Amino acid sequence: MRIALGIEYDGTAFFGWQRLSHGRSVQGDVEAALSFVAAHPVDVTCAGRTDAGVHARCQVVHFDSAVERSERAWALGANSRLQPDVAVLWAQVVAADFHARFGARARRYRYTILNRPIRAALSARFVTWERAPLDIDAMQTAAQALIGEHDFSAFRTVACQANSPMRNVRDIAITRNGDEVAIEIEANAFLHHMVRNIVGSLLPIGRGERSPQWLGELLQGRDRSVAGPTAPATGLTFLAPRYPAEWKLRPEVTL
């Protein structure tokens, strides 16, 4: 039997999603909890690995087990073994050919910036602080150059292991709600640090240090060394992957 889970987590205390021989990982915690419920070792596959300090609103994973457990038992049993910064939102039996990673047609991230003169206290783990006023209209204008399928080498870390730098950005929206600026990006997939590197190049545009045209020039130049710095992990949240309706998953992860 193949089971899919929706998982949310605060990434602050983790070295990232991927299981490690040293340090705490989300995958390691989730697998340990599920292995207790299943009474056998469980390996999970996720929709998209997140880095240290990055959060998730609804990460999707799948795993296989021959034991009989209800969907509710998988979710509540795992949560009884997980620490407070990780929670299984739902569990669902899926078809044997469902794949959390390869079945996803899109993934969506949100980067949140606290844009005010004073740093955060309550939300410090979930935002990045920018004291200079940001022109979100200029940032939104610049971001439109990223829409479509492009070579995103300018926003790819040198450690990225992806076979190709080509990615298709389907939507990017920059909005302000009071002191918070949110940058939401949806693409078929993302390169390593791609969102954080895009944000790092949007910030100089928002501060008026660069023109909106600069982002498109960076994209066309494909040179990471001349683009903006990598924005901090704090502020980045993996919102959800998106799957075709045929899998009959929850609305928040369905196209």
Residue frames as qw, qx, qy, qz and C-alpha x, y, z in Angstrom:
[[0.000, 0.888, 0.459, 0.000, 0.00, 0.00, 0.00],
 [0.409, 0.247, -0.010, 0.878, 1.27, 3.47, -0.88],
 [0.232, -0.823, -0.460, 0.241, 0.41, 6.38, 1.42],
 [0.309, 0.550, 0.027, 0.775, 0.84, 10.10, 0.79],
 [0.402, -0.636, -0.450, 0.481, 1.24, 12.60, 3.62],
 [0.149, 0.830, 0.059, 0.534, 0.96, 16.36, 3.84],
 [0.681, -0.387, -0.320, 0.534, 3.51, 17.74, 6.33],
 [0.069, 0.926, -0.030, 0.369, 4.18, 21.20, 7.72],
 [0.777, -0.321, -0.222, 0.493, 7.30, 22.20, 9.60],
 [0.111, -0.979, 0.165, 0.042, 9.26, 25.06, 11.07],
 [0.865, 0.365, -0.190, 0.288, 12.68, 24.56, 9.53],
 [0.107, -0.909, 0.305, -0.262, 14.62, 26.65, 12.03],
 [0.599, -0.571, 0.552, -0.100, 16.11, 23.77, 14.05],
 [0.922, 0.186, 0.333, 0.067, 16.76, 21.48, 11.09],
 [0.354, -0.443, 0.550, 0.613, 19.80, 21.03, 8.87],
 [0.359, 0.263, -0.515, -0.733, 17.30, 20.71, 6.01],
 [0.865, 0.036, -0.029, -0.499, 14.89, 18.10, 4.71],
 [0.776, 0.331, -0.535, -0.045, 17.34, 15.40, 3.65],
 [0.897, -0.441, -0.014, 0.038, 18.35, 12.65, 6.08],
 [0.261, 0.786, -0.496, 0.260, 21.90, 13.12, 7.39],
 [0.770, -0.052, -0.560, 0.303, 24.41, 11.06, 9.31],
 [0.340, -0.208, -0.430, 0.810, 24.87, 14.06, 11.61],
 [0.149, 0.079, 0.054, -0.984, 22.42, 16.74, 12.67],
 [0.397, 0.407, 0.707, -0.421, 18.64, 16.82, 12.74],
 [0.101, 0.031, -0.601, -0.792, 16.66, 16.56, 9.47],
 [0.636, 0.078, 0.135, -0.756, 12.94, 16.66, 8.75],
 [0.745, 0.201, -0.563, -0.295, 13.16, 13.43, 6.77],
 [0.346, 0.179, -0.846, 0.365, 14.89, 11.68, 9.66],
 [0.288, -0.005, 0.568, -0.771, 12.26, 12.79, 12.19],
 [0.720, 0.170, -0.080, -0.668, 9.35, 11.83, 9.91],
 [0.674, 0.228, -0.690, -0.130, 10.80, 8.44, 9.04],
 [0.139, 0.136, -0.838, 0.510, 11.46, 7.62, 12.70],
 [0.469, 0.072, 0.402, -0.783, 7.86, 8.51, 13.61],
 [0.771, 0.237, -0.263, -0.529, 6.36, 6.51, 10.75],
 [0.494, 0.265, -0.824, 0.080, 8.62, 3.54, 11.46],
 [0.157, -0.058, 0.760, -0.628, 7.22, 3.45, 15.00],
 [0.652, 0.202, 0.188, -0.706, 3.65, 3.46, 13.69],
 [0.757, 0.355, -0.432, -0.337, 4.38, 0.84, 11.04],
 [0.799, -0.423, 0.425, -0.039, 6.58, -1.31, 13.30],
 [0.829, 0.161, 0.308, 0.439, 9.06, -1.60, 10.43],
 [0.316, -0.380, 0.197, 0.847, 11.60, 0.79, 8.81],
 [0.407, 0.799, 0.442, -0.037, 9.95, 3.40, 6.57],
 [0.376, -0.155, 0.290, 0.866, 11.64, 5.46, 3.85],
 [0.299, 0.799, 0.418, -0.312, 9.83, 8.52, 2.51],
 [0.429, 0.218, 0.400, 0.780, 10.19, 10.41, -0.78],
 [0.018, 0.674, 0.344, -0.654, 9.33, 14.12, -0.78],
 [0.485, 0.802, 0.341, 0.072, 8.08, 16.52, -3.43],
 [0.395, 0.783, -0.151, 0.457, 10.92, 18.98, -2.95],
 [0.705, -0.266, -0.366, 0.546, 13.88, 19.02, -0.57],
 [0.095, -0.962, -0.053, -0.252, 14.26, 22.17, 1.51],
 [0.502, 0.439, -0.454, 0.592, 17.48, 23.65, 2.91],
 [0.423, -0.296, -0.595, 0.616, 18.42, 24.39, 6.50],
 [0.018, -0.307, -0.284, 0.908, 16.12, 26.98, 8.03],
 [0.321, -0.029, -0.472, -0.820, 13.48, 26.75, 5.28],
 [0.454, 0.109, 0.650, -0.599, 9.88, 26.05, 6.33],
 [0.138, -0.125, -0.835, -0.518, 7.03, 24.15, 4.69],
 [0.528, -0.006, 0.186, -0.829, 3.31, 24.77, 4.73],
 [0.896, 0.113, 0.296, -0.311, 2.44, 21.49, 2.98],
 [0.056, 0.496, -0.831, -0.246, 5.33, 19.28, 1.97],
 [0.914, 0.094, 0.005, -0.395, 4.08, 16.08, 0.32],
 [0.091, -0.469, 0.877, 0.046, 5.75, 12.70, 0.76],
 [0.894, 0.021, -0.220, -0.390, 4.93, 9.12, -0.10],
 [0.153, -0.440, 0.872, -0.147, 5.97, 5.79, 1.40],
 [0.710, 0.007, -0.602, -0.365, 5.04, 2.13, 1.09],
 [0.277, -0.282, 0.785, -0.476, 3.86, -0.23, 3.82],
 [0.441, -0.113, -0.833, -0.315, 2.13, -3.61, 3.93],
 [0.099, -0.225, -0.792, 0.559, 0.70, -3.09, 7.43],
 [0.150, -0.667, -0.631, -0.366, -2.96, -2.25, 8.02],
 [0.194, -0.371, -0.374, 0.828, -3.41, 1.25, 9.43],
 [0.215, 0.841, 0.497, -0.001, -6.18, 3.77, 8.86],
 [0.369, 0.640, 0.050, 0.672, -5.32, 7.13, 7.32],
 [0.394, -0.840, 0.027, -0.372, -6.17, 8.74, 10.66],
 [0.869, -0.451, 0.079, 0.187, -3.86, 6.33, 12.49],
 [0.719, 0.287, 0.048, 0.631, -0.94, 7.17, 10.21],
 [0.095, 0.738, 0.006, 0.668, -1.38, 10.90, 10.83],
 [0.550, -0.753, 0.085, -0.352, -2.14, 10.86, 14.56],
 [0.936, -0.259, 0.015, 0.237, 0.33, 8.09, 15.31],
 [0.636, 0.372, -0.041, 0.674, 3.16, 9.93, 13.58],
 [0.080, -0.769, 0.041, -0.633, 2.26, 13.19, 15.30],
 [0.766, -0.634, -0.021, -0.105, 2.42, 11.48, 18.69],
 [0.861, -0.187, 0.091, 0.465, 6.11, 10.79, 18.02],
 [0.466, 0.562, 0.106, 0.675, 7.05, 14.08, 16.32],
 [0.315, -0.312, -0.316, 0.839, 8.38, 17.16, 18.07],
 [0.176, 0.741, 0.452, -0.465, 6.24, 20.34, 18.05],
 [0.085, 0.640, -0.302, -0.702, 7.96, 21.87, 15.01],
 [0.184, 0.125, -0.825, -0.520, 6.74, 19.12, 12.64],
 [0.558, 0.195, 0.580, -0.560, 3.17, 17.93, 12.05],
 [0.110, 0.159, 0.876, 0.442, 1.48, 15.51, 9.66],
 [0.362, 0.131, 0.044, -0.922, -1.53, 17.41, 8.33],
 [0.843, 0.197, 0.110, -0.488, -3.17, 14.47, 6.56],
 [0.283, -0.263, 0.894, 0.227, -2.56, 10.95, 5.30],
 [0.726, 0.407, 0.040, -0.554, -4.15, 9.44, 2.22],
 [0.687, -0.010, 0.693, 0.217, -3.93, 6.08, 0.51],
 [0.367, 0.685, -0.277, -0.565, -2.90, 6.63, -3.12],
 [0.917, 0.378, -0.075, -0.102, -2.38, 4.53, -6.23],
 [0.864, -0.283, 0.218, 0.355, 0.77, 2.42, -6.37],
 [0.628, 0.369, 0.217, 0.650, 2.22, 4.55, -9.20],
 [0.106, -0.978, -0.090, -0.153, 1.84, 7.88, -7.39],
 [0.710, 0.021, -0.180, 0.681, 5.21, 9.57, -6.86],
 [0.241, -0.854, -0.272, 0.373, 5.53, 12.63, -4.63],
 [0.281, -0.560, 0.314, 0.713, 8.48, 14.06, -6.56],
 [0.170, -0.036, 0.714, 0.679, 8.03, 12.99, -10.17],
 [0.063, 0.603, 0.783, 0.142, 4.24, 13.32, -10.08],
 [0.086, -0.748, -0.265, 0.602, 4.31, 16.99, -9.09],
 [0.495, 0.636, 0.391, 0.445, 3.61, 19.36, -11.99],
 [0.100, 0.771, -0.073, 0.625, 4.41, 22.56, -10.11],
 [0.580, -0.375, -0.491, 0.531, 5.81, 23.82, -6.82],
 [0.032, -0.852, -0.158, -0.498, 5.12, 27.10, -5.06],
 [0.557, -0.183, -0.412, 0.698, 7.27, 29.07, -2.61],
 [0.117, -0.940, -0.199, -0.250, 6.68, 32.24, -0.62],
 [0.550, 0.061, -0.308, 0.774, 9.45, 34.54, 0.57],
 [0.276, -0.880, -0.375, -0.094, 8.36, 36.97, 3.32],
 [0.440, 0.270, -0.204, 0.832, 10.20, 40.20, 4.06],
 [0.288, -0.800, -0.423, 0.314, 9.54, 42.38, 7.10],
 [0.407, 0.464, 0.162, 0.770, 9.97, 45.85, 5.61],
 [0.323, -0.912, -0.181, -0.176, 10.22, 48.35, 8.46],
 [0.158, 0.785, -0.450, 0.396, 12.94, 50.22, 10.39],
 [0.484, -0.497, 0.608, -0.385, 12.72, 47.91, 13.42],
 [0.259, 0.216, -0.933, -0.122, 13.68, 44.23, 13.37],
 [0.738, -0.287, -0.418, -0.444, 11.20, 41.46, 14.16],
 [0.272, -0.372, 0.761, -0.457, 10.75, 39.76, 17.51],
 [0.733, 0.084, 0.517, -0.434, 7.65, 37.58, 17.26],
 [0.851, 0.489, 0.119, -0.152, 8.05, 36.65, 13.59],
 [0.073, -0.791, 0.559, 0.238, 11.85, 36.60, 13.41],
 [0.531, -0.164, 0.818, 0.144, 12.02, 32.89, 12.50],
 [0.537, 0.486, 0.686, 0.074, 9.72, 33.31, 9.51],
 [0.347, 0.929, 0.130, 0.012, 10.71, 36.59, 7.87],
 [0.651, 0.074, 0.017, 0.755, 13.79, 38.36, 6.58],
 [0.143, -0.846, -0.256, 0.445, 14.25, 41.92, 7.78],
 [0.460, 0.373, 0.269, 0.760, 14.81, 44.74, 5.29],
 [0.191, -0.607, -0.367, 0.679, 14.93, 48.20, 6.87],
 [0.013, -0.229, 0.327, 0.917, 15.05, 50.22, 3.62],
 [0.602, 0.434, 0.324, -0.587, 11.62, 50.97, 2.06],
 [0.374, -0.003, 0.827, 0.418, 10.95, 48.65, -0.90],
 [0.454, 0.370, -0.183, -0.789, 9.26, 49.69, -4.14],
 [0.577, 0.077, 0.810, -0.062, 7.19, 46.59, -4.83],
 [0.632, 0.703, 0.154, -0.288, 5.90, 47.99, -8.14],
 [0.252, 0.757, -0.576, -0.176, 9.46, 48.12, -9.45],
 [0.331, -0.299, 0.893, -0.063, 10.10, 44.61, -8.12],
 [0.673, 0.367, 0.594, -0.243, 6.94, 43.27, -9.76],
 [0.536, 0.784, -0.152, -0.274, 7.85, 44.89, -13.07],
 [0.043, 0.641, -0.761, -0.091, 11.31, 43.34, -12.92],
 [0.512, -0.126, 0.830, -0.181, 9.99, 39.91, -11.98],
 [0.760, 0.487, 0.203, -0.378, 7.94, 39.60, -15.16],
 [0.366, 0.672, -0.609, -0.210, 11.16, 38.90, -17.07],
 [0.210, -0.311, 0.915, -0.146, 11.31, 35.55, -15.28],
 [0.743, 0.241, 0.408, -0.473, 7.94, 34.27, -16.49],
 [0.796, 0.504, -0.242, -0.232, 8.21, 31.37, -18.91],
 [0.957, -0.110, 0.101, 0.247, 10.87, 28.76, -19.62],
 [0.212, 0.908, -0.334, 0.137, 14.43, 30.07, -19.29],
 [0.746, 0.136, -0.454, 0.469, 17.98, 29.12, -18.41],
 [0.445, -0.868, -0.059, -0.213, 18.20, 30.18, -14.75],
 [0.791, 0.099, -0.297, 0.526, 21.97, 29.77, -14.39],
 [0.106, 0.566, -0.202, 0.792, 22.22, 33.33, -13.00],
 [0.561, -0.488, 0.226, -0.629, 20.14, 32.22, -10.00],
 [0.960, -0.056, -0.271, -0.038, 21.64, 28.78, -9.48],
 [0.515, -0.751, 0.413, 0.025, 24.11, 27.95, -6.73],
 [0.320, 0.609, -0.713, -0.133, 27.43, 26.45, -7.80],
 [0.254, -0.196, 0.917, -0.238, 26.56, 23.39, -5.69],
 [0.740, 0.261, 0.157, -0.599, 23.37, 22.72, -7.66],
 [0.366, -0.193, 0.889, 0.194, 23.27, 19.14, -8.95],
 [0.661, 0.539, 0.354, -0.385, 20.38, 19.54, -11.42],
 [0.664, 0.124, 0.571, 0.466, 21.13, 18.17, -14.88],
 [0.270, 0.546, 0.415, 0.676, 19.71, 21.24, -16.62],
 [0.115, -0.220, -0.313, 0.917, 19.34, 24.93, -15.65],
 [0.254, -0.248, -0.488, -0.797, 16.10, 25.20, -17.64],
 [0.015, 0.376, 0.796, -0.474, 13.01, 25.89, -15.53],
 [0.087, -0.506, -0.548, -0.660, 9.52, 27.17, -16.32],
 [0.012, -0.214, -0.513, 0.831, 8.27, 29.92, -13.98],
 [0.011, -0.537, -0.777, -0.330, 4.49, 30.00, -14.27],
 [0.231, -0.872, -0.296, -0.313, 3.68, 32.83, -11.88],
 [0.485, -0.081, -0.391, 0.778, 5.40, 35.38, -9.69],
 [0.215, -0.820, -0.344, -0.404, 3.51, 37.87, -7.53],
 [0.395, 0.023, -0.432, 0.810, 4.90, 40.51, -5.16],
 [0.329, -0.737, -0.420, -0.414, 2.44, 42.02, -2.70],
 [0.144, 0.259, -0.515, 0.804, 2.51, 44.16, 0.43],
 [0.534, -0.636, -0.514, -0.217, 0.36, 43.75, 3.53],
 [0.487, -0.872, 0.011, 0.045, 1.30, 46.43, 6.03],
 [0.209, -0.807, 0.533, 0.141, 4.98, 45.97, 6.89],
 [0.663, -0.141, 0.718, 0.158, 5.25, 42.59, 5.17],
 [0.476, 0.567, -0.425, -0.521, 6.23, 42.05, 1.55],
 [0.779, -0.020, 0.624, -0.053, 5.50, 38.60, 0.12],
 [0.319, 0.526, -0.616, -0.492, 7.13, 37.19, -3.02],
 [0.789, 0.063, 0.575, -0.208, 5.33, 34.09, -4.29],
 [0.267, 0.526, -0.664, -0.460, 6.83, 32.06, -7.14],
 [0.856, 0.095, 0.467, -0.202, 5.41, 28.99, -8.86],
 [0.295, 0.594, -0.653, -0.365, 7.44, 26.90, -11.30],
 [0.900, 0.093, -0.374, -0.206, 7.54, 23.37, -12.62],
 [0.861, -0.277, -0.213, 0.370, 10.65, 22.86, -10.46],
 [0.114, -0.976, 0.176, -0.053, 13.40, 24.91, -8.84],
 [0.669, 0.420, -0.447, 0.420, 17.18, 24.90, -8.92],
 [0.643, -0.397, -0.436, 0.488, 19.17, 24.88, -5.68],
 [0.260, -0.478, -0.209, 0.813, 18.80, 28.30, -3.98],
 [0.202, 0.411, 0.542, 0.704, 16.89, 29.59, -7.02],
 [0.217, -0.844, -0.448, -0.198, 14.19, 31.42, -5.04],
 [0.519, -0.731, -0.083, 0.436, 16.64, 32.91, -2.55],
 [0.469, -0.126, 0.342, 0.804, 18.94, 34.06, -5.35],
 [0.080, 0.615, 0.528, 0.581, 16.04, 35.68, -7.21],
 [0.365, -0.873, -0.322, 0.043, 14.99, 37.48, -4.02],
 [0.583, -0.501, 0.080, 0.634, 18.58, 38.60, -3.48],
 [0.314, 0.115, 0.427, 0.840, 18.51, 40.27, -6.91],
 [0.108, -0.734, -0.547, -0.388, 15.03, 41.75, -6.45],
 [0.454, -0.728, -0.323, 0.399, 15.98, 43.55, -3.23],
 [0.350, -0.277, 0.162, 0.880, 18.45, 46.01, -4.85],
 [0.000, 0.397, 0.570, 0.719, 15.71, 46.84, -7.36],
 [0.363, -0.744, -0.557, -0.063, 13.22, 47.43, -4.55],
 [0.470, -0.630, -0.153, 0.599, 15.72, 49.70, -2.78],
 [0.328, 0.934, 0.050, -0.128, 16.24, 51.72, -5.98],
 [0.419, -0.630, 0.527, 0.387, 19.86, 50.65, -6.36],
 [0.248, -0.055, 0.813, 0.523, 19.15, 48.89, -9.66],
 [0.473, 0.175, -0.218, -0.836, 16.64, 49.39, -12.46],
 [0.817, 0.095, 0.415, -0.389, 13.84, 46.89, -13.08],
 [0.753, 0.564, -0.293, -0.171, 15.55, 45.94, -16.35],
 [0.041, -0.638, 0.757, -0.132, 18.54, 44.58, -14.43],
 [0.694, -0.116, 0.661, -0.259, 16.81, 41.32, -13.51],
 [0.839, 0.507, 0.148, -0.135, 16.17, 40.47, -17.16],
 [0.369, 0.787, -0.491, 0.055, 19.77, 41.31, -17.98],
 [0.365, -0.474, 0.774, -0.207, 20.96, 38.93, -15.28],
 [0.829, 0.172, 0.478, -0.234, 18.70, 36.19, -16.60],
 [0.743, 0.665, -0.070, -0.041, 20.04, 36.60, -20.13],
 [0.141, 0.789, -0.584, 0.129, 23.65, 36.86, -18.96],
 [0.950, -0.099, -0.290, -0.056, 23.48, 33.53, -17.08],
 [0.477, 0.391, -0.528, 0.584, 26.33, 34.61, -14.79],
 [0.620, -0.631, -0.462, 0.070, 25.73, 33.90, -11.11],
 [0.588, -0.181, -0.226, 0.755, 28.76, 35.95, -10.06],
 [0.073, 0.178, 0.082, 0.978, 27.20, 39.28, -11.09],
 [0.440, -0.574, -0.537, -0.435, 23.72, 38.67, -9.65],
 [0.396, -0.683, 0.228, -0.571, 22.58, 39.64, -6.16],
 [0.025, -0.336, 0.875, -0.347, 23.55, 37.72, -3.02],
 [0.430, -0.280, -0.847, -0.136, 21.61, 34.71, -1.75],
 [0.441, -0.550, 0.056, -0.707, 18.82, 35.92, 0.52],
 [0.209, -0.306, 0.815, -0.445, 18.67, 34.34, 4.01],
 [0.240, -0.183, -0.941, -0.150, 16.78, 31.08, 4.53],
 [0.047, 0.469, 0.642, -0.605, 14.56, 32.76, 7.11],
 [0.345, 0.471, -0.036, -0.811, 11.57, 34.05, 5.24],
 [0.402, 0.238, -0.716, -0.518, 11.37, 31.16, 2.76],
 [0.602, 0.039, 0.670, -0.433, 8.43, 28.76, 2.97],
 [0.094, 0.006, -0.879, -0.467, 7.65, 25.89, 0.61],
 [0.548, 0.016, 0.164, -0.820, 3.90, 26.36, 0.25],
 [0.794, 0.124, 0.544, -0.241, 3.01, 23.17, -1.63],
 [0.144, -0.125, 0.799, 0.570, 3.59, 21.04, -4.70],
 [0.624, 0.324, 0.105, -0.704, 0.73, 20.71, -7.22],
 [0.295, -0.048, 0.935, 0.191, -0.52, 17.45, -8.75],
 [0.319, -0.105, -0.606, -0.721, -3.00, 16.61, -11.52],
 [0.618, -0.189, 0.210, -0.734, -6.58, 16.17, -10.34],
 [0.801, 0.084, -0.539, -0.248, -6.52, 12.50, -11.33],
 [0.401, 0.153, -0.781, 0.453, -4.66, 11.67, -8.11],
 [0.520, -0.649, -0.433, -0.349, -7.60, 13.03, -6.06],
 [0.496, -0.086, -0.487, 0.713, -5.40, 14.63, -3.44],
 [0.149, -0.705, -0.460, 0.520, -6.35, 17.49, -1.13],
 [0.339, 0.895, 0.270, 0.109, -7.33, 20.80, -2.81],
 [0.219, -0.919, 0.233, 0.229, -4.24, 22.62, -1.54],
 [0.385, -0.450, 0.696, 0.406, -1.97, 20.33, -3.59],
 [0.557, 0.423, 0.694, 0.170, -4.13, 19.89, -6.68],
 [0.163, -0.051, 0.377, 0.910, -3.81, 21.89, -9.91]]
